[in-house]
């Protein structure tokens, strides 16, 4: 049951290349299916979320992270009367542009591009996710990219600098970058995926951090939301301990945040009464946490930044990962024929190198680094 403010597939702003409608699926289901069948989607399984892919089999990867985001976003969409298929498509595609080695890889690629060409727009993973679905996937006879609907592409381009928005608009006047100039919101489905992303990583990074031994369960009590959920778990199950206590705590954290988003969003929707998806785009962001939960979430993020993302063991591996990306960039720019012909023959060498590196899985990047430099930065 879609609400009037949801994205309705028969009111889509369409695709860049017109195609006949599918008979068996609506337009957003078709978007989702194209994403699942893409090459970039399969690569997510070997890409870092926080822990490098080879550090352990049970840590989240970009793929399992994306599936968790899709699950959270779909269940909230269903309750709110938003379009589940569109949120699923956006959630599954939102990280397609991530480099190997997570944010460290992105930062290194950005620096490398700007060092070679100071006028370069640099590297930004949201923009790269759009490039993947618009250009870099090559599997259809008539066009490059996946030719997704406007609404799916709008959700994929989550953030964008004004400068990069202008570059996108030069190629696509009035397109998905227009809202960054007009300072408007994306669809409610896109807003929901953005929040589901945060809910997902805040929860699973705690789980992975404890699994890795970098976060101690006692330490988590510093975070009020975790402490409250842990206490609630123990009230109901006084003898709960270890992993099961952690899982029950995280499960309660997820439920509390999902319930909060649904309540806060429903209240805002009732207040503003948007009568269409476009009316919702013209309003302030409607999908959000309540103020107390926003503070909980900010606290949790700060805790993870200080204790996990900046943990010496994590930064040591990300420093080496950065070196891998820098070395690969230099090696391919100096000798483009080290890349497959479709990349080596691109007219803009540096962007071709960045696209090639960004598409790599962690382990492929390490193999290439060994081959090109003869050095091993990871055992
Ligand atoms: Mg994400």
Boltz pocket constraint, residues with backbone or C-beta under 6 A from the ligand:
constraints:
  - pocket:
      binder: B
      contacts: [[A, 65], [A, 94], [A, 95], [A, 197]]
      max_distance: 6.0
